[in-house]
Amino acid sequence: MARILIVEDDPLIRVGMARLLTKAGHDVRTVADGEAALREAAVLVPDLVLLDVGLPGLDGVSCAERLRQQRFRGSVVFLTADDHEDTVRRATAAAAHAYLVKPITGAQLLPVVSTALAAAVRGEAEQVRMEDALRDSRTISAAVGVLAERHACNIDEAFERLRHQARKEGRKIVELAAEIAPTPSPGGRARR
């Protein structure tokens, strides 16, 4: 079950989509404007935002841009009656997964929701991989610094020592690096 936020100022469209997606097994929340969407997204942390472009106040594209600034990692699907090239370009620049022109049928909406949710899962997995790689890189860099100081050698030589020792012991370089230079965990204690 995915968490979906529908941001649509037309109550008939909003309620109709919510019913359809709830019936499909999703946890659906609805709001009628961009500012409310930002507040609700902070609480709900949706997997997908279905976002009308032509909202009162904060328009949909600006709302999507602010969601990304707040590190929203889910997918955005824009809904609009405006299919002008400039609007489509702005929506694409705001990293939209899809752009649906109203009126939208359930036969159009459900497949787009499925692919957008799948894309959000892939994006989340990629983000986790990137964060892991960054953490490993920091751990290795810290260990190389310790080894360079300990053996009075340059960084390249220290890295080569670390790599050689990891091979010799049949271990991953990051595991050995974590023992050489334990990094503080979020709680402040060294992680081993």
C-alpha positions in Angstrom: 0.0 0.0 0.0 1.5 3.3 -1.1 0.9 6.7 0.5 -0.5 9.1 -2.2 -1.2 12.8 -1.8 -3.7 14.3 -4.3 -3.4 18.1 -4.7 -6.4 19.2 -6.8 -8.6 22.3 -6.4 -11.5 20.8 -8.2 -13.4 18.8 -5.5 -15.1 16.5 -8.0 -11.8 15.4 -9.5 -10.1 15.2 -6.1 -12.8 13.0 -4.6 -13.1 10.8 -7.7 -9.3 10.1 -7.8 -9.2 9.5 -4.1 -12.0 6.9 -4.3 -10.4 5.2 -7.2 -7.0 5.0 -5.6 -8.4 4.0 -2.2 -10.3 1.2 -3.8 -7.0 0.1 -5.4 -5.6 -0.3 -1.9 -3.6 2.9 -1.4 -3.5 5.3 1.6 -4.8 8.5 0.0 -4.9 12.0 1.4 -6.2 15.1 -0.4 -5.7 18.8 -0.3 -6.9 21.7 -2.5 -3.8 24.0 -2.7 0.0 24.0 -2.9 0.6 25.4 0.6 -1.6 22.7 2.1 0.3 20.1 0.0 3.7 21.2 1.5 2.3 20.9 5.0 0.6 17.5 4.4 3.7 16.1 2.6 5.8 16.9 5.6 3.5 14.8 7.8 2.5 12.0 5.4 5.8 11.6 3.5 4.0 10.4 0.4 5.4 7.9 -2.1 3.5 9.8 -4.8 2.1 13.3 -5.3 -0.6 13.8 -7.9 -0.4 17.5 -8.4 -2.6 19.9 -10.4 -0.6 22.5 -12.2 -3.2 25.2 -12.0 -3.7 25.6 -8.3 -4.7 28.8 -6.5 -1.9 30.6 -4.8 1.2 28.4 -5.1 1.0 26.7 -8.5 1.7 23.0 -9.0 5.1 23.4 -10.6 6.3 25.8 -7.9 4.9 23.3 -5.3 6.9 20.5 -6.9 10.0 22.5 -6.8 9.6 23.3 -3.1 8.9 19.6 -2.4 12.2 18.7 -4.0 14.0 21.4 -2.0 12.5 19.8 1.1 14.1 16.5 -0.1 10.9 14.8 -1.1 12.0 11.6 -2.8 8.8 10.2 -4.2 7.4 10.7 -7.6 5.3 13.6 -8.9 2.6 13.3 -11.6 1.2 16.5 -12.9 -2.5 16.8 -13.7 -3.7 19.7 -15.8 -6.0 20.9 -18.5 -3.1 23.1 -19.8 -1.1 21.2 -22.4 0.8 24.2 -23.8 4.4 23.5 -24.5 5.7 26.0 -22.0 3.7 24.4 -19.2 4.9 20.9 -20.2 8.5 22.2 -20.2 8.2 23.7 -16.7 6.7 20.4 -15.4 9.5 18.4 -17.0 12.1 20.7 -15.4 10.4 20.1 -12.0 11.3 16.4 -12.4 7.8 15.1 -13.0 7.4 11.4 -13.6 4.4 12.0 -15.8 2.1 14.7 -17.1 -1.6 13.8 -17.5 -4.0 16.1 -19.4 -7.5 16.4 -17.9 -10.1 14.9 -18.1 -8.4 11.8 -16.8 -10.0 8.4 -16.7 -9.2 5.6 -14.3 -7.8 3.6 -17.2 -5.2 6.4 -17.7 -4.5 7.1 -14.1 -3.9 3.6 -12.6 -1.1 2.6 -14.9 0.7 5.9 -14.5 0.3 5.6 -10.7 1.8 2.1 -10.8 4.8 3.2 -12.9 5.3 6.3 -10.8 5.3 4.3 -7.6 7.8 1.8 -9.1 10.0 4.7 -10.1 9.9 6.1 -6.5 11.0 2.7 -5.1 13.9 2.6 -7.6 14.8 6.2 -6.7 14.8 5.4 -3.0 17.0 2.4 -3.5 19.4 4.4 -5.5 19.5 7.1 -2.8 20.3 4.5 -0.2 23.1 3.1 -2.4 24.5 6.6 -2.8 24.4 7.3 0.9 26.1 4.0 1.7 28.8 4.8 -0.9 29.4 8.2 0.6 29.6 6.8 4.1 32.1 4.1 2.9 34.2 6.7 1.1 34.4 8.8 4.3 35.3 5.8 6.4 38.1 4.9 3.9 39.3 8.5 3.7 39.5 8.7 7.5 41.5 5.4 7.7 43.9 6.5 5.0 44.5 9.7 7.0 45.3 7.7 10.1 47.6 5.4 8.2 49.4 8.3 6.5 50.1 9.9 9.9 50.9 6.6 11.5 53.4 5.6 8.8 54.6 9.1 7.8 53.7 8.5 4.2 51.5 10.3 1.6 47.8 9.5 1.0 48.5 7.3 -2.1 50.9 5.2 -0.1 48.5 5.0 2.8 45.7 3.9 0.6 47.9 1.3 -1.0 48.7 0.0 2.5 45.0 -0.3 3.4 44.2 -2.0 0.1 47.1 -4.5 0.5 46.2 -5.3 4.1 42.5 -5.9 3.1 43.5 -8.2 0.3 46.0 -10.1 2.6 43.2 -10.6 5.2 40.6 -11.4 2.5 38.3 -8.6 3.8 36.5 -5.7 2.3 38.5 -2.5 2.4 35.7 -0.6 4.2 35.5 -3.1 7.0 39.3 -2.8 7.7 39.0 1.0 7.4 36.2 1.1 10.0 38.5 -0.7 12.4 41.4 1.7 11.8 39.3 4.8 12.1 35.9 4.2 13.7 33.4 6.8 12.7 31.0 8.4 15.1 27.5 7.0 14.8 24.5 9.4 15.0 24.3 8.8 18.7 27.9 10.1 19.1 29.6 6.7 19.8 32.1 5.2 17.4 30.7 2.8 14.9 32.7 -0.4 14.4 
